[in-house]
Amino acid sequence: MAATAGVYRNGNCSRNSLSTSNNKVEKPLSVNSNPKNSLKSKSLPGSGLRKSAPPSLGAAKDDTGVPGRVRVAVRLRPRNEEEMVADADFADCVELQPEVKRLKLRKNNWDSDTYEFDELLTEFASQKRVYEVVAKPVVESVMDGYNGTVMAYGQTGTGKTYTLGRLGEEDTAARGIMVRAMEDILADVSLETDSVSVSYLQLYMETIQDLLDHANDNISIVEDPKSGDVSLPGASIVEIRNQQSFVELLRKGEAHRFAANTKLNTESSRSHAILMVHVKRSVKGRDSILSSENGNNSHMAKSLKPPIVRKGKLVVVDLAGSERIDKSGSEGHTLEEAKSINLSLSALGKCINALAENSAHVPIRDSKLTRLLRDSFGGTARTSLVITIGPSPRHRGETASTIMFGQRAMKVENMLKLKEEFDYKSLSRRLDMQLEKLIAEHEKQQKAFENEIERVTTEAKHQILESERNYAVELEKERFNYQKEYMESIKKLEEKWMMNQQKHAGEENASGLKDESSNWISIGEDSRLANVEELSEMKKKLQKETLLRKAAEEEVNKLKSQLAELKKSEASAKSDISKLQKMLEDEACQKEKLEGEIAILQSQLLQISFEADETARRIDKGGSEKVPGSLDSLLLQVRQPQTNDLGNGEKSSIAKLFEQVGLQRILSLLEAEDVDVRIHAVKVVANLAAEETNQEKIVEAGGLKSLLMLLRSSKDETIHRVAAGAIANLAMNETNQELIMSQGGIPLLSMTAGSAEDPQTLRMVAGAIANLCGNDKLQMKLRGEGGIKALLGMVRCRHPDVLAQVARGIANFAKCESRASTQGTKNGRSLLIVDGVLPWIVQNANNEASPIRRHIELALCHLAQHEVNARDMISGGALWELVRISRDCSRQDIRTLAHQTLTSSPTFQAEMRRLGIDY
């Protein structure tokens, strides 16, 4: 894989500072301590516990027993395309021996210098490996309350920004240290009690600028006279709640960072980027507990201890690359930027030399960069440095300088200190809440007491009234009984008197009295029977009510038993769910292990297949005319490289396959009936076409014709995408461009673009046409066969990668037209304007995506260089964009080209005077 410096360029970051209390407790880190052991991992919902890091740069103590020493790792980037061509006959100037952590820098073919570092990362090292070795221990120390620094140093174009700031939105495996560090931090903090805030700055031309607020371009440095801590009170502070918001801040900061195109790097950073992450964590298990149930004031006063808060600061520094003016080709303003960068790096090197030699004076104040990093070198922070180098022997001097910088940095020792403070604000809030709670409970108890008094008073009144009523009823009964007895006594006396009278009366009167007495006795008997019947009826009703009540109680007991059963079922279900979750986790772990074993078995199978094919060829040489199963072996070899990891591992496998199998046999599989075989074969051809040394062999063997045939005959989207990518690689060669045009490549690519919906397929097709647009000889034929219309049609996708390739093709076409107009071989309006491309160019001239915007700005400048296009560009609104480009474009060369175009065109000058544009 040919990795250029531009590929390493991606994202950026943001930072936020925390306010500190006057009561800080600083504890030095013990020599034998490990910050990982004291850090209790917590996870957000859905995340697991943190995995322990391997022994790496962040250990509290190195192999020599020096605590707090700056740890240094070396990362070697692979050769880029330019170095593969220019240095093809020369060996790499660097040899890494990771197993013994030793680096050899060749002086010549027979002599070399040897250096030892804490860790060596080859060109095959993954981004995850780099993070775990360099940054993860530092991040864990920050979570424990220590300051930490991760810094990248090296020549421009060696991959510093790729290592630190890559966002990895398309490929998560490519994420840099900034993104991975924030993922670990957010996984370990609790958003309810902890806080994470970031700021993102750049040091440009000895001026500190805020990348999150473009208007804040002159931030001062403030130093605490007591502690010596450095702060930036004018910087923007943003609190981070989730990973997505952090990535958005990185993207925003990247858009404001200065970059320029040099001979060593197409997007060379012209400023030092500094990300500061402040983490504030509450220490669990040491907070005092306030009990509202304890009425002992003295005991409560003893327990009112403030909680402990630990504050850690992570500083990630992406230094601008050191460069030599004669190699970078810097001139004008870019030259001034390079001088400022080299001066600040020189000041940093002087400070490190002084610290390494235990000098009495360290020139911290020679540069703002050294003032910002005073805590990282010779201070209280845990520091990890990764130096990035390239393998090219042309840059041996710069590589040696970078290595010596790392060697000196390894001698610097820091005094690590734990940052703790009492959180009196939190204690005050807790006391206020406790006081409010006690007041509310007191008011509640007071109200309950008053309600109880009122209830007792009401009940007493009711009892008095009831007693009075009962007394009145009893009094009435007594009076009634007294009157009744009185009447009965009167009646008895009357009866006695009458009996005396009756004695003198005759028998007739006596018989009449007997009849009347019988009537009274009959009436009394009837009344007694009625009362008995009523009493019997009341007993029946009472029995019925008793039965109903028993039935209701039985129903309630039945419902209670059912509820208990349901609770038992719920508990059992929860237990089953927990068991299932554990089983799923175990199965996931088992799956990962099986995938690793499968990868190992696949690699072994590939080796066996190669050995079997070699054996078959030896048998064939020995006289056998045909080896059975050779086609199956070939298919296995074609399929097998696809299972390997991405990067140079896959390239080495394909190169070995190419040597052992042969190009003709691989190309023959492009016509196989099995679709999977064709897909694997075209992927192998595409990987081979990525290497310039293989392109001529592929074309000579008929590979280009086979690829075009696949575009014409196949209907599989994957085949279209990979075949178009292979054609795009071949189209980088001028000779191949003519062959592609002569074999009808543009109509086939246009047809593929019209039917494709996948953005990656459209990106490959657009990239192939964009390469063809850069050939002066093919412009008329390309336009006549519909190449320009195909490019313009692909903007329907709106995917930024597709739009970037379309914009590149338009810029290449416009550049060729401009060159032809200057040489006098072309007259008349631009074919781009004739085909209606100008409105889309004007619409996207200020696109948010920098690759799209840069190519569109170049296209506008090239179109404007031909005077015959001026009227069309004015009517289409392009003049305003040219003025904006000449003033606000981030690229100095594009600004200069736009300015020259506007000042040299009479038509543009007349129109600007008419519109009153002061230029």
C-alpha positions, 0 to 999 in steps of 0.5 A: 500500500503506497501511503502518501503524506496526504493520506495521513491527514484527517481530523482535529480536536477540541478542549475545555478547562475546569476551574480549580479550588484553592484547596488542592492536595498534590500527592507524588506518584509512588515509584512502584505504583501503577495508575491502572491499579488505582483506577476503578473502571466504570462504564456507561450503559452498554459498555463493558469494563476497560481492558488492561493495557499491555506493558508500554510507555505509560508505566510509572517506572521504566526498566532502569528504575527512573520514575516519571521519565519521558517515554519515547516510541518510534513509528516508521511510515511506509514509502509513498508513491514518490519514494517508490519511484525515486528510491526504487534502487536504494534500500531503506535508511532505517531498520527496526528490530522491535523484538529488542527495541533497537533501531539501526540508521544506515550510514552506508551499505556497511556501516550503521548507528544503533539506538534503543527506544522504549517502543518501535512501531513498524510500518505495519503497526495498526492505529489501535496498537499505536494508541495502546502503546503510546497513549492509553497508559497516559489516559489511564493516569489522567483518569486517576488524577494526574496530568498527561501529555502525548506529543508527536514530533517528526519531519513533515509528511511522516504521519504525525497528524495521521497518528494523532488526529485521524477521525476514522469516520469511514474506517473505524480502524483508522481512528487516531489517538485523539478519538480513541482517548476520548472514547476511553475517557467517556467510557470511564466517567459518570456524566451525573457526577463527573465532567469532561471538557475540552479546548482546541488551539493552534500556535501559528506564527507565535500567536495562540489561536482558538480553533473552535472560535475563529475570531479569537485569534490572540490568546494570552498565556497566564502563569500562576506565580505560586504553582507555576501552572499555565492556563489560557483564560481566553480559550473556548471551553466546551463540555463533552457529553458524547463521542459524536459531539467531540468528533464534530468539534474536531472537524470544526477545528480542522477546518480552521487549521492552517495548511499549505501544499509543499513538495514534501506534503500536499497538506502540510500543517503550518501550525502546532495543534494543541488539544487539552482535555480536562477530566473532573472526577469524584472519588467514590467511597470517601464521601461522608454520609449525612443521615437525617435520622440521627439526631446527635448533632456532634456525631453529624458534625464529625461526619461532615467531611467534604468529598474528594475531587480529582482533576486530570489534564490530558494534552495532545500536541500535534507539532508542525513538521520540521522541514528544510527549505530547499526540499519543501520548496517553501517561498513567500508567506509559506517560507515565513511560516516554515521559519516560525515553525523551525524556530519554535521546534529549535526552542523546544529542542534547546529546553529538552537538551538543558533538561537532559543535561541537568542544566541550571537554566532551562530557556522556557521563555524563548517560545510560546510552545515551550511555555505551553509545554513546561509541565510536559518536560521537567514538570509534573505530567506523565509524558509519552512522545512518538517520533515519526520517521520515513524510510527514504535515504534522501531524508537521512539527515532529517531522520537522524535529527528526529532520532536524536531529538527522541534520544535526548527526550528519553533523558528528561525526568518528570515529578508526577503529582496527583491532583486532588482537592476538597469539593466544598461546593458539592458539600455545600450543595449537599448540606443545603439539600439536607437542610431543605429536607429537614425543614420540609420534614419539620413542617410536615411533622408540625402540620401532622401534629396540628391535624392530630390536635384538631382531630382529637378536639373534634372527637372530644366534641363529638363524644360530649354531644353523644353523651348529652344525647344519651343522657337526654334519651335515658332521662326521657326513658326514666320519665316515661317509666316513672309515668308508666308506673304511676299510671299503673299504680293509679290503675291498680287502685282504680281496679281495687276500688272497682272490685270493691264496687263489684262486690256489691254489684250483681253477677252480670257486671262480673261476667262483662268484665271477664270478656273485656279482659280476654280481648286485651290478652288476645291483642298482646299475644298478636303483638308478641308474634309480630316482634318474633317474626321481625327478629327472625327476619333480621337474623336471616339478613345477618347470616346472609351478610356473614356469608357474603363477607366470608366469600369476599375474604376468600376471594381476596386471599385467592388474589393475594396468592396469585400475586405472590405467584406472579412475583415469583414468576417475575423473579424467575424470569429476571434470573433467566434473562440474566443467565441468557445475557451471560450466555450471550456474552460468553458466546460473543467471547467464544466467537471472537476466539473462533474468528482468531483461530479461523484467521490463523487456519486460513493463513496456514491453508494459504501456505499449504496451498502455495506449497501444494502448487509448487509441488505440482509444478515440480512434478510437472517438470519431472514429466507429468503432463497435468497435475490434477486439481491445479485449477482448484488450487488456483481458485483457492489462492485467488480467494485466500488473499481476501481473508487477510488483513488490510494493508501491506500484509494483503499486498505481500500475499498478492505479490507472492500469489502473482509470482507463483501463479502467474498473471495469465492464470489470474486474468483467465479467472475473470471469465469464469462462470462462478460469480464469486471467482470473478469477484475474487479475481478482479479484486486481485487484479485491482490490487496488482494495478495499484502498483505502477510496476505491475500496470504495464504487465497487466495491459500487455497481458490483456488485463485492460481489455478484460476489465472493460469487458467486465464493465460491459457484460457483468451486472454485479455491482461489486464487479463494477466497483472493483473493475472501475477502481482498477481502471482508475489505477491504470488511468494514472499512466499516460500511455494507458490513458490512450489505450482506455480511450481507444478501446471505448473506455469512456462510453463504458464508464459513462454507462456504469455511472448511469446505472450505479447507485452505490457511492463507492462505485460512482467514486471509482468511475469518477476517479477514472474519468478524472484521471483521463481529464488530465490528458491534453491530447484526449480532451476533444474525444473525451468530451465527444464520447460523453465524459463531461456529461457523465461527470456532471450526471454523477453529482446526483449522488451528493456523496462528498467522496464522489463530488470530490472526484467530480471536482478533480476531473473538472479541475484537470479538464480546465487546467488542460484547456487553460494550458492549450489556450496559453499555447495558442492551440485552442480558441473559443469558449471552454467546453465546460461552459458549453456543456453547462458545468459552470452553474455547478462550479459556482454553486460548490465554490464554497463547499464545506468539504475542503477537497471539493472546494479546493478543486473547484477553486482551481477550476474557476481560476483556470477558466478565468485565465482565458479572456473569452470565458470572462463574460460567461463567468460574470453572468454566471456569478463566478466573478464574486467567487473569484474575488472571495478566493483571492481574499479568503482562500486558505491556500496561498497558491490559489489566492495568488492565482486568483489575484493574478487572473483578476488583475490581468483580465480587462473584462473583469476589471471593467465589471469590478469598477462598474460594481464598485468593488474595491480591488 
